[in-house]
């Protein structure tokens, strides 16, 4: 693993922990379970450290979002990477 990637992972771990502390409950509509995952609504890549593209979710709902991409886009749980807003 490159030094750059190690730095990014280290920084992401800190940002992730902060976000989950600030957002302890699953943000999936109708769920109030403890959030234990971060869903990157625009994917990772250049958005890896951008909290505005994070969504705190429980494992169950993260699986639903990730395994149903079309449904996730339709319901706003995932957004196009091409839209820079």
Backbone torsions as a table, in degrees:
resi	resn	phi	psi	omega
1	UNK	NA	136.8	-177.9
2	UNK	-71.3	160.1	177.3
3	UNK	-62.5	-39.0	179.1
4	UNK	-61.3	-45.3	-179.8
5	UNK	-65.0	-40.0	177.7
6	UNK	-60.7	-41.4	178.1
7	UNK	-64.0	-44.3	-179.9
8	UNK	-62.6	-43.4	179.9
9	UNK	-64.8	-41.4	178.3
10	UNK	-62.7	-45.8	179.2
11	UNK	-66.0	-41.2	179.0
12	UNK	-61.4	-40.2	179.5
13	UNK	-58.1	-41.0	179.3
14	UNK	-68.5	-47.1	-179.1
15	UNK	-63.8	-40.9	178.8
16	UNK	-61.0	-48.0	-179.8
17	UNK	-61.1	-43.2	177.9
18	UNK	-61.2	-45.2	-177.8
19	UNK	-63.5	-43.7	179.9
20	UNK	-68.0	-30.4	175.9
21	UNK	-68.8	-40.0	179.1
22	UNK	-73.9	-24.7	-176.4
23	UNK	-131.4	74.9	-172.1
24	UNK	-75.0	-16.0	-177.6
25	UNK	-107.8	150.0	178.3
26	UNK	-58.5	132.4	-178.3
27	UNK	-94.9	8.6	174.5
28	UNK	-71.6	132.3	-175.9
29	UNK	-52.5	125.0	177.0
30	UNK	88.0	-3.5	-179.9
31	UNK	-105.0	143.3	176.9
32	UNK	-133.1	20.6	178.1
33	UNK	-70.4	166.2	176.6
34	UNK	-67.0	130.4	176.5
35	UNK	-78.2	134.4	177.8
36	UNK	-131.3	3.5	-178.3
37	UNK	-137.4	159.6	172.9
38	UNK	-113.6	124.1	171.3
39	UNK	-97.9	128.2	178.3
40	UNK	-92.5	102.7	-171.4
41	UNK	-65.4	-19.1	175.5
42	UNK	-114.6	16.9	-176.8
43	UNK	83.9	-179.0	-178.4
44	UNK	-91.4	-98.4	178.0
45	UNK	43.2	-124.6	-178.3
46	UNK	-70.0	-11.5	-179.1
47	UNK	-98.5	5.4	-174.1
48	UNK	-51.3	-39.9	-174.4
49	UNK	-107.5	8.4	-176.2
50	UNK	-93.2	101.9	-177.0
51	UNK	-57.0	-28.6	-179.3
52	UNK	-66.6	-11.6	176.5
53	UNK	-107.6	12.9	178.9
54	UNK	-95.0	152.8	171.5
55	UNK	-140.5	123.6	178.4
56	UNK	-78.6	126.6	-178.8
57	UNK	-140.8	156.5	171.8
58	UNK	-79.5	163.5	-177.4
59	UNK	-58.2	-44.0	-177.9
60	UNK	-55.6	-48.8	-177.7
61	UNK	-75.2	-27.9	175.7
62	UNK	-63.8	-41.2	177.8
63	UNK	-62.3	-44.4	179.2
64	UNK	-59.7	-47.0	-179.5
65	UNK	-61.2	-48.4	-175.7
66	UNK	-68.6	-33.4	-176.9
67	UNK	-89.5	-1.8	-179.7
68	UNK	-133.2	66.5	-173.2
69	UNK	-60.1	-42.4	-179.9
70	UNK	-63.0	-46.2	178.5
71	UNK	-60.7	-41.4	-179.4
72	UNK	-62.8	-40.3	176.1
73	UNK	-66.0	-43.8	-179.2
74	UNK	-61.4	-33.3	-176.1
75	UNK	-101.2	6.6	174.4
76	UNK	81.0	12.1	178.3
77	UNK	-85.1	-13.7	174.1
78	UNK	-138.2	144.4	-179.7
79	UNK	-126.8	154.1	179.6
80	UNK	-64.7	139.8	174.6
81	UNK	-73.0	-20.1	-177.7
82	UNK	-74.4	-26.6	177.1
83	UNK	-81.8	110.0	-173.4
84	UNK	-80.0	3.5	-179.8
85	UNK	-76.2	NA	NA
